Amino acid sequence: MLLQGKTALITGASRGIGKAIAEVFVEQGAALIINGKSDAIYDAAKELTNIGGNVMAVQGNICEEACIRSLVKACRKSKWRTKLSW
C-alpha cells in the first residue's frame, strides 16, 4: 500500500474522476477528506468506507470561501495529518 499512513484531501470526489481517484487512494491505504457540491458526497463517503477507507466528507462548493473554511477546519479537526491534495 503506497499511501498507508497518508491523508489526502480530494475535491470533486462525489463522481467522475474525483471519485475514481478517491477509490484508488483508499485502495492504496490513504485516509481521505473528500469534498463535493451535492449530497452525493455522503453516498460516496459511505461507498469508500465500505471498501475499507477512513473517510470524512465535507459538502460545499470550493469556489465559496465558507466551503474552504469548512475544509480547513475538517483538516485541523481530524487526527490525520493531510499530506496530499488532489
KOLGU-4560 file (N, C-alpha, C; in nm, 3 decimals, padded with zeros to 5 digits):
<recs>
<n_xx: 00.084 n_yy: -00.119 n_zz: 00.000 ca_xx: 00.000 ca_yy: 00.000 ca_zz: 00.000 c_xx: 00.087 c_yy: 00.124 c_zz: 00.000 mol: A seq: 1 type: MET>
<n_xx: 00.085 n_yy: 00.191 n_zz: -00.110 ca_xx: 00.173 ca_yy: 00.306 ca_zz: -00.129 c_xx: 00.140 c_yy: 00.427 c_zz: -00.043 mol: A seq: 2 type: LEU>
<n_xx: 00.012 n_yy: 00.441 n_zz: -00.005 ca_xx: -00.029 ca_yy: 00.561 ca_zz: 00.067 c_xx: -00.066 c_yy: 00.536 c_zz: 00.213 mol: A seq: 3 type: LEU>
<n_xx: -00.026 n_yy: 00.423 n_zz: 00.266 ca_xx: -00.054 ca_yy: 00.389 ca_zz: 00.406 c_xx: 00.003 c_yy: 00.497 c_zz: 00.497 mol: A seq: 4 type: GLN>
<n_xx: -00.079 n_yy: 00.546 n_zz: 00.590 ca_xx: -00.034 ca_yy: 00.650 ca_zz: 00.683 c_xx: -00.042 c_yy: 00.791 c_zz: 00.628 mol: A seq: 5 type: GLY>
<n_xx: -00.089 n_yy: 00.806 n_zz: 00.505 ca_xx: -00.103 ca_yy: 00.939 ca_zz: 00.445 c_xx: -00.250 c_yy: 00.978 c_zz: 00.445 mol: A seq: 6 type: LYS>
<n_xx: -00.277 n_yy: 01.108 n_zz: 00.441 ca_xx: -00.413 ca_yy: 01.160 ca_zz: 00.430 c_xx: -00.420 c_yy: 01.250 c_zz: 00.310 mol: A seq: 7 type: THR>
<n_xx: -00.528 n_yy: 01.235 n_zz: 00.232 ca_xx: -00.546 ca_yy: 01.315 ca_zz: 00.111 c_xx: -00.675 c_yy: 01.395 c_zz: 00.120 mol: A seq: 8 type: ALA>
<n_xx: -00.672 n_yy: 01.515 n_zz: 00.069 ca_xx: -00.791 ca_yy: 01.598 ca_zz: 00.051 c_xx: -00.824 c_yy: 01.593 c_zz: -00.097 mol: A seq: 9 type: LEU>
<n_xx: -00.942 n_yy: 01.540 n_zz: -00.131 ca_xx: -00.981 ca_yy: 01.525 ca_zz: -00.271 c_xx: -01.111 c_yy: 01.601 c_zz: -00.293 mol: A seq: 10 type: ILE>
<n_xx: -01.108 n_yy: 01.699 n_zz: -00.383 ca_xx: -01.229 ca_yy: 01.774 ca_zz: -00.417 c_xx: -01.294 c_yy: 01.709 c_zz: -00.539 mol: A seq: 11 type: THR>
<n_xx: -01.423 n_yy: 01.731 n_zz: -00.554 ca_xx: -01.496 ca_yy: 01.673 ca_zz: -00.667 c_xx: -01.505 c_yy: 01.522 c_zz: -00.657 mol: A seq: 12 type: GLY>
<n_xx: -01.508 n_yy: 01.471 n_zz: -00.535 ca_xx: -01.499 ca_yy: 01.326 ca_zz: -00.514 c_xx: -01.633 c_yy: 01.254 c_zz: -00.514 mol: A seq: 13 type: ALA>
<n_xx: -01.742 n_yy: 01.323 n_zz: -00.543 ca_xx: -01.872 ca_yy: 01.255 ca_zz: -00.542 c_xx: -01.900 c_yy: 01.180 c_zz: -00.671 mol: A seq: 14 type: SER>
<n_xx: -01.824 n_yy: 01.211 n_zz: -00.776 ca_xx: -01.847 ca_yy: 01.142 ca_zz: -00.904 c_xx: -01.728 c_yy: 01.160 c_zz: -00.997 mol: A seq: 15 type: ARG>
<n_xx: -01.729 n_yy: 01.088 n_zz: -01.106 ca_xx: -01.630 ca_yy: 01.105 ca_zz: -01.211 c_xx: -01.487 c_yy: 01.078 c_zz: -01.169 mol: A seq: 16 type: GLY>
<n_xx: -01.397 n_yy: 01.161 n_zz: -01.222 ca_xx: -01.254 ca_yy: 01.143 ca_zz: -01.199 c_xx: -01.219 c_yy: 01.158 c_zz: -01.051 mol: A seq: 17 type: ILE>
<n_xx: -01.279 n_yy: 01.254 n_zz: -00.984 ca_xx: -01.251 ca_yy: 01.274 ca_zz: -00.841 c_xx: -01.285 c_yy: 01.151 c_zz: -00.759 mol: A seq: 18 type: GLY>
<n_xx: -01.398 n_yy: 01.089 n_zz: -00.790 ca_xx: -01.438 ca_yy: 00.968 ca_zz: -00.718 c_xx: -01.344 c_yy: 00.853 c_zz: -00.750 mol: A seq: 19 type: LYS>
<n_xx: -01.306 n_yy: 00.843 n_zz: -00.877 ca_xx: -01.213 ca_yy: 00.736 ca_zz: -00.917 c_xx: -01.078 c_yy: 00.752 c_zz: -00.846 mol: A seq: 20 type: ALA>
<n_xx: -01.030 n_yy: 00.874 n_zz: -00.835 ca_xx: -00.905 ca_yy: 00.900 ca_zz: -00.764 c_xx: -00.920 c_yy: 00.860 c_zz: -00.617 mol: A seq: 21 type: ILE>
<n_xx: -01.034 n_yy: 00.897 n_zz: -00.557 ca_xx: -01.059 ca_yy: 00.863 ca_zz: -00.416 c_xx: -01.057 c_yy: 00.712 c_zz: -00.396 mol: A seq: 22 type: ALA>
<n_xx: -01.118 n_yy: 00.638 n_zz: -00.488 ca_xx: -01.120 ca_yy: 00.491 ca_zz: -00.477 c_xx: -00.979 c_yy: 00.433 c_zz: -00.481 mol: A seq: 23 type: GLU>
<n_xx: -00.896 n_yy: 00.483 n_zz: -00.572 ca_xx: -00.758 ca_yy: 00.433 ca_zz: -00.582 c_xx: -00.680 c_yy: 00.468 c_zz: -00.456 mol: A seq: 24 type: VAL>
<n_xx: -00.698 n_yy: 00.590 n_zz: -00.405 ca_xx: -00.628 ca_yy: 00.630 ca_zz: -00.283 c_xx: -00.666 c_yy: 00.541 c_zz: -00.166 mol: A seq: 25 type: PHE>
<n_xx: -00.796 n_yy: 00.510 n_zz: -00.152 ca_xx: -00.842 ca_yy: 00.422 ca_zz: -00.044 c_xx: -00.779 c_yy: 00.283 c_zz: -00.062 mol: A seq: 26 type: VAL>
<n_xx: -00.781 n_yy: 00.232 n_zz: -00.184 ca_xx: -00.721 ca_yy: 00.101 ca_zz: -00.211 c_xx: -00.573 c_yy: 00.097 c_zz: -00.176 mol: A seq: 27 type: GLU>
<n_xx: -00.507 n_yy: 00.213 n_zz: -00.185 ca_xx: -00.365 ca_yy: 00.222 ca_zz: -00.154 c_xx: -00.339 c_yy: 00.261 c_zz: -00.008 mol: A seq: 28 type: GLN>
<n_xx: -00.447 n_yy: 00.268 n_zz: 00.074 ca_xx: -00.429 ca_yy: 00.286 ca_zz: 00.217 c_xx: -00.441 c_yy: 00.426 c_zz: 00.272 mol: A seq: 29 type: GLY>
<n_xx: -00.474 n_yy: 00.524 n_zz: 00.189 ca_xx: -00.484 ca_yy: 00.662 ca_zz: 00.238 c_xx: -00.613 c_yy: 00.686 c_zz: 00.314 mol: A seq: 30 type: ALA>
<n_xx: -00.608 n_yy: 00.771 n_zz: 00.415 ca_xx: -00.728 ca_yy: 00.826 ca_zz: 00.478 c_xx: -00.769 c_yy: 00.945 c_zz: 00.392 mol: A seq: 31 type: ALA>
<n_xx: -00.899 n_yy: 00.973 n_zz: 00.384 ca_xx: -00.945 ca_yy: 01.079 ca_zz: 00.294 c_xx: -01.035 c_yy: 01.180 c_zz: 00.361 mol: A seq: 32 type: LEU>
<n_xx: -01.018 n_yy: 01.304 n_zz: 00.320 ca_xx: -01.116 ca_yy: 01.409 ca_zz: 00.343 c_xx: -01.164 c_yy: 01.443 c_zz: 00.203 mol: A seq: 33 type: ILE>
<n_xx: -01.294 n_yy: 01.418 n_zz: 00.177 ca_xx: -01.346 ca_yy: 01.438 ca_zz: 00.042 c_xx: -01.447 c_yy: 01.551 c_zz: 00.040 mol: A seq: 34 type: ILE>
<n_xx: -01.459 n_yy: 01.615 n_zz: -00.076 ca_xx: -01.548 ca_yy: 01.729 ca_zz: -00.094 c_xx: -01.624 c_yy: 01.714 c_zz: -00.224 mol: A seq: 35 type: ASN>
<n_xx: -01.749 n_yy: 01.760 n_zz: -00.221 ca_xx: -01.832 ca_yy: 01.766 ca_zz: -00.341 c_xx: -01.944 c_yy: 01.866 c_zz: -00.318 mol: A seq: 36 type: GLY>
<n_xx: -02.003 n_yy: 01.915 n_zz: -00.428 ca_xx: -02.107 ca_yy: 02.019 ca_zz: -00.416 c_xx: -02.241 c_yy: 01.967 c_zz: -00.366 mol: A seq: 37 type: LYS>
<n_xx: -02.273 n_yy: 01.843 n_zz: -00.398 ca_xx: -02.407 ca_yy: 01.791 ca_zz: -00.368 c_xx: -02.406 c_yy: 01.691 c_zz: -00.252 mol: A seq: 38 type: SER>
<n_xx: -02.526 n_yy: 01.651 n_zz: -00.212 ca_xx: -02.542 ca_yy: 01.549 ca_zz: -00.108 c_xx: -02.480 c_yy: 01.416 c_zz: -00.148 mol: A seq: 39 type: ASP>
<n_xx: -02.454 n_yy: 01.398 n_zz: -00.276 ca_xx: -02.394 ca_yy: 01.273 ca_zz: -00.325 c_xx: -02.258 c_yy: 01.247 c_zz: -00.261 mol: A seq: 40 type: ALA>
<n_xx: -02.196 n_yy: 01.350 n_zz: -00.205 ca_xx: -02.066 ca_yy: 01.331 ca_zz: -00.142 c_xx: -02.077 c_yy: 01.237 c_zz: -00.022 mol: A seq: 41 type: ILE>
<n_xx: -02.193 n_yy: 01.238 n_zz: 00.045 ca_xx: -02.212 ca_yy: 01.150 ca_zz: 00.160 c_xx: -02.230 c_yy: 01.005 c_zz: 00.116 mol: A seq: 42 type: TYR>
<n_xx: -02.294 n_yy: 00.984 n_zz: 00.000 ca_xx: -02.304 ca_yy: 00.849 ca_zz: -00.056 c_xx: -02.166 c_yy: 00.798 c_zz: -00.096 mol: A seq: 43 type: ASP>
<n_xx: -02.087 n_yy: 00.887 n_zz: -00.156 ca_xx: -01.951 ca_yy: 00.848 ca_zz: -00.195 c_xx: -01.869 c_yy: 00.812 c_zz: -00.071 mol: A seq: 44 type: ALA>
<n_xx: -01.886 n_yy: 00.887 n_zz: 00.036 ca_xx: -01.813 ca_yy: 00.858 ca_zz: 00.160 c_xx: -01.851 c_yy: 00.720 c_zz: 00.213 mol: A seq: 45 type: ALA>
<n_xx: -01.979 n_yy: 00.687 n_zz: 00.209 ca_xx: -02.025 ca_yy: 00.555 ca_zz: 00.254 c_xx: -01.963 c_yy: 00.444 c_zz: 00.168 mol: A seq: 46 type: LYS>
<n_xx: -01.964 n_yy: 00.465 n_zz: 00.037 ca_xx: -01.907 ca_yy: 00.365 ca_zz: -00.054 c_xx: -01.758 c_yy: 00.345 c_zz: -00.026 mol: A seq: 47 type: GLU>
<n_xx: -01.687 n_yy: 00.453 n_zz: -00.007 ca_xx: -01.543 ca_yy: 00.444 ca_zz: 00.019 c_xx: -01.515 c_yy: 00.379 c_zz: 00.154 mol: A seq: 48 type: LEU>
<n_xx: -01.598 n_yy: 00.408 n_zz: 00.252 ca_xx: -01.585 ca_yy: 00.345 ca_zz: 00.383 c_xx: -01.610 c_yy: 00.195 c_zz: 00.372 mol: A seq: 49 type: THR>
<n_xx: -01.709 n_yy: 00.158 n_zz: 00.290 ca_xx: -01.742 ca_yy: 00.016 ca_zz: 00.273 c_xx: -01.630 c_yy: -00.064 c_zz: 00.207 mol: A seq: 50 type: ASN>
<n_xx: -01.545 n_yy: 00.002 n_zz: 00.129 ca_xx: -01.432 ca_yy: -00.071 ca_zz: 00.068 c_xx: -01.306 c_yy: -00.062 c_zz: 00.155 mol: A seq: 51 type: ILE>
<n_xx: -01.327 n_yy: -00.010 n_zz: 00.278 ca_xx: -01.216 ca_yy: -00.013 ca_zz: 00.373 c_xx: -01.152 c_yy: 00.121 c_zz: 00.402 mol: A seq: 52 type: GLY>
<n_xx: -01.210 n_yy: 00.229 n_zz: 00.352 ca_xx: -01.149 ca_yy: 00.359 ca_zz: 00.372 c_xx: -01.185 c_yy: 00.427 c_zz: 00.502 mol: A seq: 53 type: GLY>
<n_xx: -01.097 n_yy: 00.515 n_zz: 00.547 ca_xx: -01.120 ca_yy: 00.603 ca_zz: 00.660 c_xx: -01.149 c_yy: 00.738 c_zz: 00.598 mol: A seq: 54 type: ASN>
<n_xx: -01.278 n_yy: 00.777 n_zz: 00.593 ca_xx: -01.321 ca_yy: 00.889 ca_zz: 00.510 c_xx: -01.403 c_yy: 00.990 c_zz: 00.589 mol: A seq: 55 type: VAL>
<n_xx: -01.376 n_yy: 01.120 n_zz: 00.565 ca_xx: -01.454 ca_yy: 01.229 ca_zz: 00.618 c_xx: -01.505 c_yy: 01.310 c_zz: 00.499 mol: A seq: 56 type: MET>
<n_xx: -01.636 n_yy: 01.339 n_zz: 00.494 ca_xx: -01.694 ca_yy: 01.415 ca_zz: 00.383 c_xx: -01.731 c_yy: 01.556 c_zz: 00.427 mol: A seq: 57 type: ALA>
<n_xx: -01.704 n_yy: 01.653 n_zz: 00.338 ca_xx: -01.742 ca_yy: 01.792 ca_zz: 00.360 c_xx: -01.812 c_yy: 01.839 c_zz: 00.234 mol: A seq: 58 type: VAL>
<n_xx: -01.942 n_yy: 01.871 n_zz: 00.247 ca_xx: -02.017 ca_yy: 01.918 ca_zz: 00.131 c_xx: -01.999 c_yy: 02.067 c_zz: 00.113 mol: A seq: 59 type: GLN>
<n_xx: -01.988 n_yy: 02.111 n_zz: -00.013 ca_xx: -01.980 ca_yy: 02.252 ca_zz: -00.043 c_xx: -01.908 c_yy: 02.279 c_zz: -00.173 mol: A seq: 60 type: GLY>
<n_xx: -01.922 n_yy: 02.402 n_zz: -00.221 ca_xx: -01.860 ca_yy: 02.446 ca_zz: -00.345 c_xx: -01.726 c_yy: 02.513 c_zz: -00.310 mol: A seq: 61 type: ASN>
<n_xx: -01.617 n_yy: 02.457 n_zz: -00.359 ca_xx: -01.486 ca_yy: 02.512 ca_zz: -00.322 c_xx: -01.460 c_yy: 02.650 c_zz: -00.381 mol: A seq: 62 type: ILE>
<n_xx: -01.553 n_yy: 02.699 n_zz: -00.462 ca_xx: -01.541 ca_yy: 02.837 ca_zz: -00.512 c_xx: -01.591 c_yy: 02.937 c_zz: -00.408 mol: A seq: 63 type: CYS>
<n_xx: -01.651 n_yy: 02.884 n_zz: -00.301 ca_xx: -01.704 ca_yy: 02.971 ca_zz: -00.196 c_xx: -01.614 c_yy: 02.966 c_zz: -00.072 mol: A seq: 64 type: GLU>
<n_xx: -01.588 n_yy: 03.082 n_zz: -00.016 ca_xx: -01.498 ca_yy: 03.092 ca_zz: 00.098 c_xx: -01.543 c_yy: 03.007 c_zz: 00.216 mol: A seq: 65 type: GLU>
<n_xx: -01.674 n_yy: 03.000 n_zz: 00.240 ca_xx: -01.725 ca_yy: 02.922 ca_zz: 00.354 c_xx: -01.688 c_yy: 02.775 c_zz: 00.340 mol: A seq: 66 type: ALA>
<n_xx: -01.690 n_yy: 02.723 n_zz: 00.220 ca_xx: -01.654 ca_yy: 02.583 ca_zz: 00.197 c_xx: -01.505 c_yy: 02.562 c_zz: 00.225 mol: A seq: 67 type: CYS>
<n_xx: -01.424 n_yy: 02.653 n_zz: 00.179 ca_xx: -01.280 ca_yy: 02.641 ca_zz: 00.202 c_xx: -01.251 c_yy: 02.643 c_zz: 00.352 mol: A seq: 68 type: ILE>
<n_xx: -01.320 n_yy: 02.731 n_zz: 00.424 ca_xx: -01.304 ca_yy: 02.736 ca_zz: 00.569 c_xx: -01.345 c_yy: 02.603 c_zz: 00.634 mol: A seq: 69 type: ARG>
<n_xx: -01.455 n_yy: 02.544 n_zz: 00.585 ca_xx: -01.501 ca_yy: 02.415 ca_zz: 00.638 c_xx: -01.399 c_yy: 02.305 c_zz: 00.611 mol: A seq: 70 type: SER>
<n_xx: -01.338 n_yy: 02.306 n_zz: 00.493 ca_xx: -01.237 ca_yy: 02.207 ca_zz: 00.461 c_xx: -01.114 c_yy: 02.223 c_zz: 00.550 mol: A seq: 71 type: LEU>
<n_xx: -01.072 n_yy: 02.345 n_zz: 00.572 ca_xx: -00.957 ca_yy: 02.371 ca_zz: 00.659 c_xx: -00.989 c_yy: 02.324 c_zz: 00.801 mol: A seq: 72 type: VAL>
<n_xx: -01.110 n_yy: 02.354 n_zz: 00.848 ca_xx: -01.150 ca_yy: 02.309 ca_zz: 00.982 c_xx: -01.149 c_yy: 02.157 c_zz: 00.990 mol: A seq: 73 type: LYS>
<n_xx: -01.201 n_yy: 02.092 n_zz: 00.886 ca_xx: -01.204 ca_yy: 01.945 ca_zz: 00.886 c_xx: -01.062 c_yy: 01.889 c_zz: 00.892 mol: A seq: 74 type: ALA>
<n_xx: -00.972 n_yy: 01.948 n_zz: 00.817 ca_xx: -00.832 ca_yy: 01.902 ca_zz: 00.818 c_xx: -00.771 c_yy: 01.921 c_zz: 00.957 mol: A seq: 75 type: CYS>
<n_xx: -00.799 n_yy: 02.034 n_zz: 01.018 ca_xx: -00.742 ca_yy: 02.062 ca_zz: 01.151 c_xx: -00.805 c_yy: 01.974 c_zz: 01.259 mol: A seq: 76 type: ARG>
<n_xx: -00.936 n_yy: 01.949 n_zz: 01.250 ca_xx: -01.006 ca_yy: 01.868 ca_zz: 01.349 c_xx: -00.969 c_yy: 01.722 c_zz: 01.340 mol: A seq: 77 type: LYS>
<n_xx: -00.941 n_yy: 01.676 n_zz: 01.219 ca_xx: -00.910 ca_yy: 01.535 ca_zz: 01.203 c_xx: -00.779 c_yy: 01.504 c_zz: 01.275 mol: A seq: 78 type: SER>
<n_xx: -00.767 n_yy: 01.381 n_zz: 01.318 ca_xx: -00.644 ca_yy: 01.339 ca_zz: 01.383 c_xx: -00.539 c_yy: 01.303 c_zz: 01.279 mol: A seq: 79 type: LYS>
<n_xx: -00.579 n_yy: 01.312 n_zz: 01.153 ca_xx: -00.488 ca_yy: 01.279 ca_zz: 01.044 c_xx: -00.414 c_yy: 01.404 c_zz: 01.004 mol: A seq: 80 type: TRP>
<n_xx: -00.298 n_yy: 01.386 n_zz: 00.955 ca_xx: -00.221 ca_yy: 01.497 ca_zz: 00.903 c_xx: -00.230 c_yy: 01.494 c_zz: 00.751 mol: A seq: 81 type: ARG>
<n_xx: -00.291 n_yy: 01.593 n_zz: 00.692 ca_xx: -00.312 ca_yy: 01.597 ca_zz: 00.548 c_xx: -00.179 c_yy: 01.621 c_zz: 00.478 mol: A seq: 82 type: THR>
<n_xx: -00.143 n_yy: 01.529 n_zz: 00.391 ca_xx: -00.014 ca_yy: 01.540 ca_zz: 00.320 c_xx: -00.032 c_yy: 01.552 c_zz: 00.171 mol: A seq: 83 type: LYS>
<n_xx: -00.149 n_yy: 01.515 n_zz: 00.121 ca_xx: -00.174 ca_yy: 01.513 ca_zz: -00.023 c_xx: -00.301 c_yy: 01.591 c_zz: -00.054 mol: A seq: 84 type: LEU>
<n_xx: -00.302 n_yy: 01.669 n_zz: -00.160 ca_xx: -00.424 ca_yy: 01.738 ca_zz: -00.204 c_xx: -00.443 c_yy: 01.710 c_zz: -00.351 mol: A seq: 85 type: SER>
<n_xx: -00.565 n_yy: 01.678 n_zz: -00.384 ca_xx: -00.597 ca_yy: 01.647 ca_zz: -00.523 c_xx: -00.719 c_yy: 01.718 c_zz: -00.568 mol: A seq: 86 type: TRP>
</recs>
